[in-house]
Amino acid sequence: MRRLRLSPMTFEASTLWLLKRLTGIQVHWLYELRADATGNGNSHGGSTDVGYHQFRDVVAFDGLPEDQAQVIAGHTGRSPRRLLREGGRIHAMEMGGRIVSQLNVQFGAFDVSTPIPLRFSLPDDAFFVSFLYTPDAERGHGYAQALLRHACGALFREGYGRAYCHIRSTNIASRRAFRRAGWRPVGIIVATMSGRLVATPGTRRRGFGVTRLKPAAEPSGSGP
Ligand SMILES: CC(C)(COP(=O)(O)OP(=O)(O)OC[C@H]1O[C@@H](n2cnc3c(N)ncnc32)[C@H](O)[C@@H]1OP(=O)(O)O)[C@@H](O)C(=O)NCCC(=O)NCCS
C-alpha cells in the first residue's frame, strides 16, 4: 500500500492555510539570499538556447520584440515602463525565442499590496525580488530557480550584498524555487484578512522596514 508522504513545507503550509481559514490570519515569509552564500550565478547547464535579459530602463525594454514585451508586461504587476522609470529592473529568461520566466527587482523604499498594503524599506546594500513568474506551459523545468540564480548573481557582482522577497506561506512552488536557488526564510509578516499588520518577527533585525500604508494610499507593487 502506498503511503502519503507530506514534506515539512507542505505540512506547515497546510497548517497555515487552516489558520487563515479559521482566524483570518495570513502569513508571508521573508526570504533572504546573501551574496557570500552564492556561487557565480551562472546557471542552466550552459545551454546555448538560453538567454537572459536585464532591463534597467525604458529604452532597453522598448527594444524587445513586441510579442516578448507583451508577455513580460502581462506579469510585472503594473506597467513595466513605470517600474523602470522608478528605478526598478526587470529580468527575464528566454529560451528559443520564448520568455520562460521573469521577475521584478526594486531598491530603497516602495509599496506592496500583499498581504495588505505595506511600505517596505530596504537597507542600502539590498534589493527586493517580486513578481517571479513562469508561464503555465513552462513550469516545473527549473526556469524560475535558474533565473533567480542568474539575476541575483548579476546584482551581487554590482556590489549588492543581499536580496529579499516575501512569499505567501501556502505558495509551495514559489518557496521551493527560491529555496532551490539558495534563499532561506529569515522573517515573517503576519497580517489579518481585514487589513491589520499583526507582527513582523525577524524583519527589523535585518534592517528590513515594514509599515502599514494608510488606507487612502495607492499601493503599486509586489505580487503574492
Ligand atoms: C512560482 C513559479 C514562478 C515557479 O516557476 P517554475 O519555473 O515552475 O519553478 P521551478 O521549476 O524553478 O521550481 C518550482 C519548484 O516547485 C515545485 N513545484 C511546482 N509546483 C508545485 C506544487 N503544486 N506543489 C509542490 N511543489 C511544486 C517544483 O517541483 C520545483 O521544485 P523542485 O526543483 O524541488 O522539484 C510559478 O509556479 C508561477 O509563476 N506561479 C505563479 C506566480 C507566483 O506565485 N509567483 C511567485 C510570487 S512570490
The ligand as an ORCA input file, in Angstrom:
! r2SCAN-3c Opt
* xyz 0 1
  C       6.326     30.037     -8.630
  C       6.697     29.853    -10.117
  C       7.375     31.133    -10.591
  C       7.679     28.682    -10.237
  O       8.101     28.621    -11.585
  P       8.859     27.314    -12.193
  O       9.675     27.771    -13.352
  O       7.891     26.224    -12.402
  O       9.792     26.960    -10.941
  P      10.947     25.881    -10.854
  O      10.684     24.781    -11.824
  O      12.257     26.582    -10.908
  O      10.772     25.377     -9.352
  C       9.490     25.046     -8.840
  C       9.662     24.055     -7.699
  O       8.395     23.861     -7.077
  C       7.946     22.528     -7.298
  N       6.512     22.630     -7.510
  C       5.880     23.144     -8.559
  N       4.546     23.079     -8.355
  C       4.370     22.522     -7.144
  C       3.238     22.202     -6.369
  N       2.000     22.451     -6.799
  N       3.423     21.640     -5.149
  C       4.664     21.396     -4.685
  N       5.799     21.700     -5.375
  C       5.634     22.246     -6.590
  C       8.748     22.024     -8.473
  O       8.841     20.603     -8.457
  C      10.098     22.703     -8.199
  O      10.763     22.099     -7.094
  P      11.983     21.085     -7.291
  O      13.022     21.779     -8.137
  O      12.425     20.816     -5.899
  O      11.401     19.886     -7.994
  C       5.439     29.535    -10.977
  O       4.757     28.433    -10.407
  C       4.491     30.716    -11.101
  O       4.667     31.572    -11.988
  N       3.480     30.801    -10.237
  C       2.507     31.889    -10.274
  C       3.103     33.209     -9.799
  C       3.696     33.115     -8.409
  O       3.133     32.540     -7.488
  N       4.883     33.715     -8.271
  C       5.630     33.745     -7.028
  C       5.490     35.071     -6.367
  S       6.429     35.127     -4.842
*
